[in-house]
Amino acid sequence: MDLSFTPEQQAFRKQVRHWLEDHRPTVEFEPYYTERGLAQHLEWEQELIEAGWSAPGWPVEYGGRGLDAWSQLIYDEEYARLDLPERINKMGLIHGGPTVIAHGTAQQKADWVPKILDNSQIWCQGFSEPGAGSDLAALSTRGRIQGDQIILNGQKTWTSFGSIATTMFALVRTDPAAQKHRGISFVVFDLDTPGIEVRPLRQLHGHAGFAEVFFTDAAIPLANVVGPLNEGWRIAQTSLSLERGTGRGVHTRLARAVGEVARLAAVSGREADVERLGPLVAWNYAYHHGSYALTDIIESGADAYAISSIMKLRMSELLTQVREEQLALLGERAEQVPPAAAHDPLPVTLREYWHARAGEIYAGTSQIQKNIIAERGLGLPREPRP
Amino acid sequence: MKYQFSEEQYALGVSVDAYFGKTVTSTWQRELWDSSTGRDETFWAQLSALGLIAILLPEDHGGFDGSLTDLIPALEAAGRYAVPDALIESVLLAPAALAGAGSPVQRAEWLEAVATGELRTTVSLREGALVPDAHVADLILLRHGDCLQAYRSEDVELERVYSQDPARRLFTVRPYPGSGQPLPRSTEQMARLEAIELVATAAFINGICEHLLDTTVGYAKERQQFGRAVGSFMAVKHLLADGASRLWLSQIAARAAATELAGTEIPQHLEHSDHLRSPAHSALTGAVSARLVANDTQALVNHVALQVHGGIGFTFEHDLQFWLKRGKVLEQLHGGTAELAHRVGVAAIAEESAAEADEPPGRAQPE
């Protein structure tokens, strides 16, 4: 055990911190799905891109800095510490891009990867469907092969960043005769392809980050399949495990949320509030070190599959507990919002509360994570499946 | 950054585990319950032979000058086997107290014999609390106010108090008037000793949870109901996953807290505002946090283990009770969950108010 960063890592943290502090936006951004908000986000990200801070964890040959897992963690911590704006192309930067780098052809890499890096394409993920949530492999969006094209029909939903995205990576069923997991392909396509319609979807806290995406005889190039045809399920595992991954500074955000609750508890001064704060702080301590331990595992190249699920599960549970406590401390005035229309976005405290609740659903529900922990981690037998 | 034990630490854990695996059997445990002392002299001798007692003691007094982290694998192993002896008090805490708080004369007189296991010790850091294994100790350390006082076995009168856990031997210790001698540096060492006690107990509890989970997972794979293993039902799986997810973090927390503590000087008046953002304050909060997380984990895993075993786990014949009872006992010690939670809460509020000064200015997120 050695819980200290090397002098090089400390110097790197200083470098990142200074750059971010010197260049960070000074105004509060509008939501990215508004015209003004999108422009603000793009302008900020342009600064990151030009300085080489857009995807520092990517290999150097693809425009990254080739950071190891520890430097990536430091970068993520510093970005989160300053509460800098969420990256609008994170589905491309964290999931789509690395999946293409891992499994794509030379042509696909050349066509797409630089465009993700410089935001000339904004990517979104098309996995969930109305009939395929936790049972993702039940997806029914059809991809019929016709010459050198794939004809898409069906619907994707809960598509984060769908309202601003230019490009989607998706799982579609290209062989309906094959067994459930076998007939799926991983495809990438432009959302302005004729036959594709994107309808923004307002979330319960009033934000319009989601979308539904409808396909009606939309023709995309067969050359856009990533990895072998009908092996999309395997290819998607890369993206799914990256989605759970180390959490990208989420431990820093959890710590800040706990700090906010500590300040409210200090104001209240009630012993019961102080006592309920204790476990939140203690689990935050465990989660912080858990994030580091997971980074250590990833850096050593060991299998982190079940551990990633443990971290995703505990994060969503803890963050919800912390936000519940925040509402409890605010008491009966917690419901109060500024004068607004019914569908307007909720203010930050309530938005963060509901966002924490969403965390128990997205990227694999808590129940799916528990299945993974039990089956992959503990070796328990699978539930018999039809 | 490294979150793995060193090869030496790992190796010690393996050899301790192997010894416990051979010795700490169900039959042996149950025989000890009904024996007069409840302790096995050869077992104690072997703990010394394995070098466990000497680890934290200074080299010039027969010790290894090791760190608390060195002992964590052994403590986890002890929990996995529900070792009956008051390991934390006799092997770790009392020797550490003598080494850290004793005068040069006391150290010279006692430490070498402590390191070899010849002089057996025990301690209670809470005034008036029951003292485990006082009946087999040659030297008993008791707290009076902010100070620890050392008593030889002939200086005290013992009265046994029975525990629900038949492996534990607890005593009310009444010193004869005028007996005992103070450990002169015990007041300044108290915060450190209490933190060591919390982290060591957390590691032991984590070992208990590890066994409970392993044995329950094993049972869930074998036990058939409705024509299939009960462990294939999500209702059962999810209980075990809840336990496993907490335990993984709890183990990391205790290992990290031990390492932070080992590398930090703990001053006497930590509540002083100068110390609130110090490594010492954070190491101490980490120790209480690790213990609180272990308590939470234990409460859940204890429940899950019995629930999944069902009726068979509720019998006196089944060994599950070794870990169920020890887990519940340890959960209540050192203040218990509520007091630990309060301590962490108070520390966090103090740190947060001290931190507000050097918070990064402004936010760039929309309100």
Chai-1 contact restraints between the chains, C-beta under 6 A:
chainA,res_idxA,chainB,res_idxB,connection_type,confidence,min_distance_angstrom,max_distance_angstrom,comment,restraint_id
A,M1,B,K2,contact,1.0,0.0,6.0,A-B,restraint_1
A,M1,B,T69,contact,1.0,0.0,6.0,A-B,restraint_2
A,M1,B,T259,contact,1.0,0.0,6.0,A-B,restraint_3
A,D2,B,K2,contact,1.0,0.0,6.0,A-B,restraint_4
A,L3,B,T259,contact,1.0,0.0,6.0,A-B,restraint_5
A,R24,B,A364,contact,1.0,0.0,6.0,A-B,restraint_6
A,P25,B,A364,contact,1.0,0.0,6.0,A-B,restraint_7
A,E28,B,P366,contact,1.0,0.0,6.0,A-B,restraint_8
A,F29,B,P366,contact,1.0,0.0,6.0,A-B,restraint_9
A,L82,B,P360,contact,1.0,0.0,6.0,A-B,restraint_10
A,D83,B,R363,contact,1.0,0.0,6.0,A-B,restraint_11
A,D83,B,Q365,contact,1.0,0.0,6.0,A-B,restraint_12
A,L84,B,A364,contact,1.0,0.0,6.0,A-B,restraint_13
A,P85,B,A364,contact,1.0,0.0,6.0,A-B,restraint_14
A,G259,B,E352,contact,1.0,0.0,6.0,A-B,restraint_15
A,A262,B,A348,contact,1.0,0.0,6.0,A-B,restraint_16
A,A262,B,I349,contact,1.0,0.0,6.0,A-B,restraint_17
A,A262,B,E352,contact,1.0,0.0,6.0,A-B,restraint_18
A,R263,B,E352,contact,1.0,0.0,6.0,A-B,restraint_19
A,A266,B,I349,contact,1.0,0.0,6.0,A-B,restraint_20
A,V274,B,H342,contact,1.0,0.0,6.0,A-B,restraint_21
A,V274,B,G345,contact,1.0,0.0,6.0,A-B,restraint_22
A,E275,B,A341,contact,1.0,0.0,6.0,A-B,restraint_23
A,E275,B,H342,contact,1.0,0.0,6.0,A-B,restraint_24
A,E275,B,G345,contact,1.0,0.0,6.0,A-B,restraint_25
A,L277,B,G345,contact,1.0,0.0,6.0,A-B,restraint_26
A,G278,B,A341,contact,1.0,0.0,6.0,A-B,restraint_27
A,G278,B,V344,contact,1.0,0.0,6.0,A-B,restraint_28
A,G278,B,G345,contact,1.0,0.0,6.0,A-B,restraint_29
A,P279,B,A341,contact,1.0,0.0,6.0,A-B,restraint_30
A,V281,B,V344,contact,1.0,0.0,6.0,A-B,restraint_31
A,V281,B,A348,contact,1.0,0.0,6.0,A-B,restraint_32
A,A282,B,S289,contact,1.0,0.0,6.0,A-B,restraint_33
A,A282,B,L292,contact,1.0,0.0,6.0,A-B,restraint_34
A,A282,B,V293,contact,1.0,0.0,6.0,A-B,restraint_35
A,A282,B,V344,contact,1.0,0.0,6.0,A-B,restraint_36
A,Y285,B,G286,contact,1.0,0.0,6.0,A-B,restraint_37
A,Y285,B,S289,contact,1.0,0.0,6.0,A-B,restraint_38
A,A286,B,L249,contact,1.0,0.0,6.0,A-B,restraint_39
A,A286,B,A253,contact,1.0,0.0,6.0,A-B,restraint_40
A,A286,B,V293,contact,1.0,0.0,6.0,A-B,restraint_41
A,H289,B,I252,contact,1.0,0.0,6.0,A-B,restraint_42
A,H289,B,A253,contact,1.0,0.0,6.0,A-B,restraint_43
A,H289,B,A256,contact,1.0,0.0,6.0,A-B,restraint_44
A,G290,B,L249,contact,1.0,0.0,6.0,A-B,restraint_45
A,G290,B,I252,contact,1.0,0.0,6.0,A-B,restraint_46
A,A293,B,Y3,contact,1.0,0.0,6.0,A-B,restraint_47
A,A293,B,I252,contact,1.0,0.0,6.0,A-B,restraint_48
A,D296,B,Y3,contact,1.0,0.0,6.0,A-B,restraint_49
A,I310,B,S245,contact,1.0,0.0,6.0,A-B,restraint_50
A,I310,B,W248,contact,1.0,0.0,6.0,A-B,restraint_51
A,L313,B,S245,contact,1.0,0.0,6.0,A-B,restraint_52
A,R314,B,S245,contact,1.0,0.0,6.0,A-B,restraint_53
A,V348,B,E367,contact,1.0,0.0,6.0,A-B,restraint_54
A,K370,B,H238,contact,1.0,0.0,6.0,A-B,restraint_55
A,K370,B,A241,contact,1.0,0.0,6.0,A-B,restraint_56
A,I373,B,A241,contact,1.0,0.0,6.0,A-B,restraint_57
A,I373,B,A244,contact,1.0,0.0,6.0,A-B,restraint_58
A,I373,B,S245,contact,1.0,0.0,6.0,A-B,restraint_59
A,A374,B,K237,contact,1.0,0.0,6.0,A-B,restraint_60
A,A374,B,L240,contact,1.0,0.0,6.0,A-B,restraint_61
A,A374,B,A241,contact,1.0,0.0,6.0,A-B,restraint_62
A,G377,B,A244,contact,1.0,0.0,6.0,A-B,restraint_63
A,L378,B,V217,contact,1.0,0.0,6.0,A-B,restraint_64
A,L378,B,L240,contact,1.0,0.0,6.0,A-B,restraint_65
A,L378,B,A244,contact,1.0,0.0,6.0,A-B,restraint_66
A,L380,B,G231,contact,1.0,0.0,6.0,A-B,restraint_67
A,L380,B,K237,contact,1.0,0.0,6.0,A-B,restraint_68
A,P381,B,A229,contact,1.0,0.0,6.0,A-B,restraint_69
A,P381,B,G231,contact,1.0,0.0,6.0,A-B,restraint_70
A,P381,B,S232,contact,1.0,0.0,6.0,A-B,restraint_71
A,E383,B,S232,contact,1.0,0.0,6.0,A-B,restraint_72
A,E383,B,M234,contact,1.0,0.0,6.0,A-B,restraint_73
